[in-house]
Structure formats: C-alpha cells, structure tokens
Amino acid sequence: MPGFFLKKIRAAMMIAAMVASALAGCASKGNNHAVMDMSRMSMDPIKVELTWSPADASANQEIIFKVEVTQGGDVVDDADEVLFEIVNDNDSSKKLELKGELDEEGKYTAAGTLEEAGVYHVTSHVTARTQHSMPTKPLTVKP
C-alpha cells in the first residue's frame, strides 16, 4: 500500500512542476509575443467610406481609389493596412490589387488603370486599431 501513495504523490508533484514551468514560461520577460497597444483600442467600430475618381471611369484611364477612415468621429491615420481589390465580375482572374497609402489625415489612396470595360467590384480591406472593415461597391468601367 505505501507504494501506491508514493506513486500518487510523485504524479501530483510532476503535474505541479509542469504547471509551474508553463506559468513561468508565460511570464518570462524575454518572450517574443506581440503586445497589443491598448491605447489604440476602442469599442467604436472603424468607419470606412470608399470612393474613387473619376466617378465615371473609362478603360485605360487612371482611377484614384480612396477610403476615408474614422473611428468615433476622429480620423484614423495609423491604419495597419489598406488594400484595394478590384475584381472583374465576368472573369475573377482579372483582378487588380493596390496598396493604399496615407494621403492626408484619415484618407488613404491608390491609383490604378483598368484596361477593359465592364463591371467590377471594388473592395477596400482596411485593418486599423485591431479591427477589419471591407466595404464593397460596384464600379462600371466604360469603353
């Protein structure tokens, strides 16, 4: 009977040691875990307004795609990523992706040219302040 209790005590000690080492590993100062910047956190969702100019685009004409990003009425000029994805409705392999750059406070732009007339869907992928928004609008390109 004493061997049975020794085995139970050893097992409990091993489990306690594993838990302690796991907790110590999580608390170590030299870890590589990303730290979330809590100062950028807000319960308000980011608002993304997608536009382009000219509004009546033609094939082989430069189009300026723009998003205005706000949160709680304030401009967002620290977005992690802004990407414009323009996909041809008739052939999804005909796709253009443009990286948006900060143009002015809260406004991100990218320029691109669509070579073919047709209907496209423009999706802006905006990642900012731990949130992601991807509004989509149709764009008709004239010949």
LINUR-V216427 format. One record per backbone hydrogen bond with DSSP energy under -0.5 kcal/mol. CO is the residue of the C=O (numbers start at 1). NH is the residue of the N-H. If there is no record, write none. Layout:
{{CO;NH} {CO;NH}}
This chain:
{{1;4} {1;5} {2;6} {3;7} {4;8} {5;9} {6;10} {7;11} {8;12} {9;13} {10;14} {11;15} {12;16} {13;17} {14;18} {15;19} {16;20} {17;21} {18;22} {19;23} {20;24} {21;25} {22;26} {23;27} {24;28} {25;28} {28;31} {34;36} {36;38} {37;40} {38;41} {45;72} {47;49} {47;70} {48;50} {49;68} {51;66} {53;64} {55;57} {57;142} {58;61} {61;114} {63;65} {63;112} {64;53} {65;110} {66;51} {67;69} {67;108} {68;49} {69;76} {70;47} {71;74} {74;71} {75;77} {81;127} {82;100} {83;85} {83;125} {84;86} {84;98} {85;87} {85;123} {86;96} {87;121} {91;88} {91;94} {93;95} {94;88} {96;86} {98;84} {98;100} {101;109} {104;107} {106;69} {106;108} {107;103} {107;104} {108;67} {109;101} {110;65} {112;63} {113;115} {114;60} {118;141} {119;89} {120;139} {121;87} {121;123} {122;137} {123;85} {123;125} {124;126} {125;83} {125;127} {126;128} {126;133} {127;80} {127;81} {128;131} {131;128} {133;126} {135;124} {137;122} {139;120} {139;141} {140;142} {141;118} {142;59}}
